[in-house]
Amino acid sequence: MKTVMPLKDVAVKETVADIALMAGCMIADGEIEVGDSRELVSNILAWAEEFMMMHEKSDWDTEDYISCVDRFSEEKLKAAYGTG
């Protein structure tokens, strides 16, 4: 599917999806517990923006985006919802 959104908007949405996928995996594996799904969604949106600001100058041709976003996501999710 071709998008007409600015590239930055697409990148933020991809980051939201990547963080949400990590959250789902961590919930399924019992690594985190989420009591309020709306709070989780709000946090994911904020974290995606934070990640994008932290990496606005990153060159994803030389850095591994998936490793970076996964590491960032795990740290944020464990800090907010970790089970121990």
N, C-alpha and C positions, 0 to 999 in steps of 0.2 A: 504494500500500500504506500502510495506516495503522499507525503505530508506537505502542507504549505505553511506550516508554523515556522517561526524563526528557529534556527538550530539550537539556540540556548534554551528555548522552551521545551524542545524535544529532549534535550539532555537532562533537564530537571525532571521531566516525566519518567525518563528511563531510570534515573537515580531513585525516584520514588518507588518504581516497580522493583528495582533490585533490593532496596531495603525491605520492602514488604515481603519479597520472596524469602529473604533471610529470616525475617520475623516468623513467617509460617513454618519454616524448617525448624527453627529453634523452639517454637511452641510444640510442634509434633514430636521433637526429640526430648521434650521435658526440660530444656535448658532455661526457659523463661516461662513465667506465668503472667497472663494479662487479664486483669479484672475488668477493665473498662476499654472496650474496643475503640470507642471514639477518642479517648485519650491517646491510644496507640496511633491511630490515624493522624491525629494532630501532631504528635511527636515525629512521625515519619515525614510528614510534610516539612516540618521545621528542620529536621536533620538533613533532608535532601538539599534544602537551601544552604545550610551550613556547609555541607560537603562541597557543593558547587562553588561557594565563596572561597573555601580553603584551597580549592584546586583550579581556580579560574585561569591560572597560568600554566597548569600542567599540560604536558605534551603526551597525549595518550598513544602516540606512535612510538614513544620511547619508554613510557611507564605503563604498567599493567593496571588498567582501570578496574577490572573485576577484583583483583587482589586488594586494591586500595579500598574500594567501596565495601567489600566483604569485611575487611578488618575494621573499618570505621563502623559499619552496621553492628557487628558483634559487640564491639566495645560499648556503643550507645545502648543497645538492647540489654546487655548484661547489667549495665549500671542502673538502668531504669526498672528492669523486670526480672533480674536474675534470681534463681531459686537457691543460690548458695554457693 
